[in-house]
Amino acid sequence: MDAYPITEARNKLGALARQVSAEQKQVAITDRGQTMAVLISPAELEELEYHRVAAEYVARKERGEVGPVIPQDEARRRVFGDTA
């Protein structure tokens, strides 16, 4: 993972954002040698969020906190309305 001091990252933000998006890589932004933030692509964020939600579901299921399963077509109907 590449790392840039915050002052340098500020000047290169557009280029860094395009690089992260195009190359699916991460860029760390540092302040006094400490990582303060990490730029990631929207695709990577979506994947991380998917895995976080899945892990939370498994944990709730193990604790017995998950109710009955709803079939996918029923869930879509409830969210988006009757599409038939």
N, C-alpha and C positions, 0 to 999 in steps of 0.2 A: 504494500500500500504506500503510495506516495504521500508525503507530508509537506505542508507549506505553513510558514509562520502566518499569523492572521493578517499582518500588514501586506505581505506578498499576495496572499489569497484574495484580499480585498481588491487589489489591482487586477487580478487575473480571474475574477469570479465567473465571468461569462465563458471564458475558454475552459476553465475547470469544469463547469457544469456541462458543457457540450461534450467534453472528454469523458466524463463519468457516464453520461447517457449513451454515448456512441460505443464505448469500450466496455461497458458493464463493469467498471472498476470502482474502487473506493478511493477517496482522497481525504486524508486527515488534515484538519486545521488546528494548528498549535498556537499556544500563547506561552511564552517563556519556557518552551520545551515540553509543555504538557498538552496532550490532545484535548481540545475543547469541544470539537464537533467533527463529524464525519459526513461527507457528501456521499450519497448512494443514489443509484438510478431508481426511477419509479418502479421498474420491474422488480428490482431487488427488494424494495420496500414492500411491495405487494406480496412477494414470496415470504418475507419475514413475518408479515402480519398474518398470513395464512397459517404458518407454522405455530405462531403464538396462539391463535384462536383454537387450532387443533389441540395443542397441548393443554389449554385451559379446559376444553371439552373433556379430554381424557381424565384430567384431574377431577372435574365435577362428577364424571361418570363413576370413577373409583370411590368417590365419597357418597355415591348414591343420590346425587342432586339432579340427575338428568331425568326428565319425564319421558313420556312415551314418544316414540319416533314418529315423525310425520313424513310421509312419502314426498319426494322432491316435487312431483307435479302439484300436490296439494299445497306445499310451501310456496311455490311460484304463484298459484292461484290466490293465496292469501296475501302475498306481497303485491302482486301486479294486477289483481282482479281477474275476473273471468275472461280468458283470451279466446274462448271457443266461439 
